[in-house]
Amino acid sequence: MNRKLPYDQSLILIVLALLGLGLVIVFSASSVISKELYGPSTAIFFRQLSSVLIGLLLFFVAMRTDYHILGRKPVLYGLLGISAVLLVWALFCPGINGVHRWILLGPFRFQPSEAAKFTAIILTAYFLASKGGQIKEIDRSMLKYLAVLLALIVTVLLAPDFGTSTSLAATAALLLFLAGLRLRYYLALAVLACPLFYFLIYLVPYRRQRILAFLDPSADPQGSGYQIIQSLVAVGSGGLTGKGLAQGTQKLFFLPEAHTDFIYAVVGEELGLLGCTLILLLFVLLLWRGIHVSIRADTVFGTFLGLGIVMMIVFQALFNISVVLSMVPTKGIPLPFISVGGSSILVMLVSVGVLLNISQHTRGAVGPSAGIATAGWHGIAEQSGSSRNGKST
């Protein structure tokens, strides 16, 4: 029997802790570049603070809005249509640094690809719920779903925004895997993707340089390898406890994008290993609470929607941290709740708001019958698909 419970308090505290730490680090990391670009040293900080406040307002609205409406066909089609229009609109807006990822409205700009990630999660959850949470083979309905998903990915890729399109595809692929899609399809996809990655990465000069810089940053220390070398210097110089808040030197025009994509390096320099571990631990806790909420959801749609939101956030966080630590090639993906970026903050907070609303709707089960606790990821369908058909019972 369904119960409406209080919001997951732990999840709220985790998100607020990340936002608080993010604002503190942004204040430190952006002061010098802010003074150089805008005059006041706090200009970027206050812009980020405004985004957080607006995001928190949307966060509370999403918390109090019944998530089930997102699973209705008219709402889904409306979100897909809006996402498509915004993505195409961005392609015709003036480019920034040679890319067309933002819609510019006076002093404001919005990155529709961030919203497209959330829309893709809703689309995937809706499709899997229509299948009762079980999918092993590719059929006609899945081909239709994949065509819509591919259209979103390609439009994002045209910006060009390879990182976001990869994140979008990876989240959807993982949700399909959790629903039981057979591994052979992933192996076939990997084979087919090889020539595609060749054309998208190796034949694009700046992406090829990033791969080469990742393999050997010292080969071009003043060029393609410069950013990652400075990032490692920042992280390594922090030691255990760091140099102290606002005492870092790499943000003084040595480390590019210190307040955005490489803000985790500033954390390492100023707060040391302890600060880096704290942020990583908060994301691990967010993953734990998000999975806990998702597997107790009252519908298959809620389960996959929740899992998709959690995976989107944690995947992006781990990828950003891996870039900063030179574990993967450099790619412009912000650290959720921490990096400067209004679009990312807004979408992440709305997404977590939806996740918190899911936490209010539970079947009341706490054992294996609640979801995937004992059967493993592929057991999600066997555990809940037979008893939850996408509607509250």
N, C-alpha and C positions, 0 to 999 in steps of 0.2 A: 504494500500500500504506500502511495506517495506521501511524503511529508514536506512541508515547507520549513526549512531550518534557518537559523541565523546565518549571515554571511560568514565565510571562512575568515576568521580574524587573523590567523597566522599569515595568510596570503596578503591581506591588507597591510600588515606590518612589514612584510618583506618588500613589497612594492614601495611603500613610503620610505623605508630605509635606503633603497636604491636611489630613489629620487632625491633624498636629502644628501646622500654622499655625492650624487651627480652634480648637484648645484654647488656644493663646496668645491669640488674639483674643477668644475667649469669656471668658477670665480677665479681660481688660481691660474688655470691653464690659459685662459683667454684674455687676461688683463693687458698683456703687452701687445698682442696682435690687435686687440680692440682699440687701444690707444693709437696704434699706427694707422688703422683703417678708418676709424670713426671719430677719433678725438678723445671722448671719455673712455677711461679704462674699464668701465662697467657696462658699456653699451651691449656687448654680446651676452653678458651675464643677465641683464634685465630682459633681453629678448628671449633668452632661454627660460627665465622665470615666468614671463608672460605665457609662453607655450605650456609650461607645467601647470599654471593656474587654469588656463583654458582646458587643458587636458584633464585636470582633476574634475572640472565641472562636467565634461562629457563622460568621465569615468563614473561619477555618481548617477548620471542619467542612465548609462548602460547597466549599472548595477540594479536599478529599479525597473528596468524594462524587461518583460518576460522574453527570455531568449528564444522561446518556441516560435515567435513570429518570424525569426530569421529562416526558419525551415519551411515557410509558406512559399509556394511557387511564385506568386506575384511579387513578393518582396525580393526573392532571389533574382528573378529576371530584372527587376528594377535596379538592384545593386550591380548586376552584370552590365546593364546598359549604361549606368552612370560611370562605372569604371572604364568601359570602352571609350566613352565620349571624352573623359578626362585624359586618358592615355593618349588618344589621338590629338586632342587639343594641345597637350604638352609638346608634341612633335612639331607643331607650327609656331610655338612660342620662341622668342629669341633665345639662342643657346648661351649657356654659361660654361666657359672653358671648353667649348666645342661640343657640348652635349645638350640634349633637349629633354631634361628630366623634370623640369619645373614649370608650373603654370604661374605666370607673373601677373599680379594684380596690384599695381602701384608698389608700395614698399613691402607687400606681402608676397610670399611664394609658397606653393604647395607642391609636393612630390606625389603625383597620383599612383606611382608604382608601389608606394608603401601601403596605400589603401587596397591596391589590387591583390596584395598578399593575403589580406584578411578576407577579401571577396572570394579568392580561390579556396581558402579553407572552408568557407560556408558552402561553396559549390561542391567540394569533395565530400563534406559531411552529409549534405543533402543526397548526393548520389549513393553513398554507402548506406544511408538510412533507407533509401528506396529498395535496397537489396537486402534489407534485414541485417546489415552488418557483416554479411558473408559474401565474399567474391573470390573465386579461385581462377576462373577463366575469363578471357576477354570476349564479350559478346557485343551485339549491336548497340545496346544502350550504353555500354562502356565506351565504345568508339565515339558516340555522340558526346559523351562527357569529355573524353580526351581531346576531341576537336575544339571544344569551347576552351578548355584549359590551355591547349596549345596556342590558340589565338591570343589569349592573355599573355602568355610567355613571349611569343614573337613580338607583340606590340611593345612590351617592356624592353625587349632586346633591341628594338629599333632606336631606342632613345639616344645612345646605346647605354644599357644598364645590365651588364652581364652578371654582376653579383646578385642583384635583386631577382633576376629571372632564374638564376641557379637556386637561390633560396626558395623561391616559389615552387619550382619543380621538385626540389628535394623534400619539402614538407608534404606535398601531395603524394609523392612516391612512397614516403614512409607510412602515411595513413593507409594507402592501398596495401602495403606490406602487412600492416597490423591487421587488416581485414582479411588476410589470407591469400592474396594474389600470389600465384605460384612463382617460385624463384626463377624458373626458366625464362620468364618474360623479362626479368631484370637482366639476366645474362644476355639475352638477345638484344635488349635495349643498349647495353654497354657496348656490344659489338657495333651496332648501328651508329652509336654516338661518336665512335672514334674518328671517322672522317669529318663529322660535323664539328667536333672540337678542333680538328686540324684547321678547318677553314675559319672558325671563330677565334682561335687563339694564335696559332702559329703564323698564320698569314696576316694577322693584324699586328703591325710593328710594336705598338706600345704594350700590347698584351704579351707578345713574345719576349720583350725586354723584361717584363715582370717575372716571367718564368725563369729566364737566365739569371736575373738578379737574385731570385730565390735560391737557385742552385749554387751560385757563387757571388755573393754581394761584393766581395773584395775585387772582383774582376773589373768593376766600374764604380769605384768608391765615391766619385764625385758626380756620377750620373745616375743610372738606374738603381744602383745599390746603395745610394746615399741614405734614403729614407729608412730602410730597414737597419742599416748600420747605426744610425742615430737612435733608432728605437731601442736596439739592444744595448747601446751605451746608457740610455736613460734607465732602462730596467735594471741593468747590472750595477749601476752606480748607486742605486738606492739601498742595497744591502738588506738587512733584516727589518729595520725600522724606518728607513728612508732618511732623506736630508731634512725633512720637516715641511709642513704645508707652506706653499708659496716660496720655498727655498730652492726649487729646481731650476736648472740652467738650460736644459734642452729646449724648453718652450721659448727661449729668447732667440727665436728665428733659426735655431739649429735643426729642430725636428719639425718638418712640415706637417700640417694638419694636427697639431698637438691638442687642439680643443675639440676635434671631431673624431676622425677615424682612429687616431693614435692616442686618444686620451688615456687609455690603459697604461701606456708607457709613462705618462706623467704620474699616474698613481704609483707605479713601481719606483720612480725616482724620488717622489716626495713622501710616500707612505710606506715604501719598502715591500718586502715579501709579505708582511702582516697585512698591509692594506690590500694588496692583490689577492691574497687568500680570502680576506673578508668578502670582497666582491664576488669572487668565484663561489664561495660558500653560499652567499645569498641566492645566486642563480641555481645552485644545486637544491637549496631549500624550495625555491620557486618550482623547480621541476617536480620535486616530491609532492608538494601540496597540490600542484596542478594535476598530476596523475591521480592523486587521491580523490580530488573533486570529480574528475572525468569518469572514473570507473564506477562512481556511485550515482551518476546522472540517471534521470528517470526515463531517458529515451536513448536509442542508438544514435540519433542525431546529436544529442547533447554530449554523449561520450566522445564521438569523433570530433565534434566542434571544439570541445575542451582540449583534447589531445593535440589537435592541430594548432591551437593558440599557444599551448605550452611549448610544443616543438618549434614553432616559428621563433619564439622569443629565445629559447635556449640555444637553438642552432645558430642564430645570429650572434648571440653572445660568445659562444665557443669559437665561432669562425673569426670574429673580430679579435679575440684574445690570441688565437692561433696566428693571425697575421702579425700582430704586434711582437710575438715571440719568435717569428720567422719559422713557424711550423708549417705554414702554407703560403703560397704566393700572395703578394699584396693585392688587396681588393678593397674598394671603398664601401665597406659595410659598417654602419655605426654600432656602437655598443649600446644596447637597449637601456633606456632610462638614464644613461650617463652622458653619452656624447651630445654635443650641440646638434640640434636638428629638430625643428618644430614639427615637421610631418611625422617623423618617427615617434616622437613623444606622444602626439595626439593619437596615432593609430595603436601604439602599444597600450596606452591607458584605456582606450575604448575596448580593446581586446580583453584586457584583464577585467574590466568592468563586466563584460559578457561572461567571463569565466566565473566571476563571483556570483552572478545571477544563477549560473548553472549550479553553484554550490548550495543554493537555496532549494533546489528541486532534486530530491533524492528518493530512491525506492525504499530507503530506510535499512537496507541490508549492510552488514559490516563484515561479513565473511566472504568466502570464495564466490558466493552467488551474486555479489555486488558487481562483478565484472571480470577482470582479467587477472585477479590476484594469484590464482594457483595454476591456471591453464596456460600461462605464458601469453605472449603478445598475440600469437595466432589463435588463441582460445577466446578472443574477444567475441567472436560471432557465436561460438558454441555456448559460451557462458550466458550471453545476454540477447543474442539475436532471436532466439525462439520466444522469449518472453516480452521483448520490447520491439514494437514495430514502427517506432518513430513518433508515437503519440503517448501522452501520459495515460497511465492506467489507474 
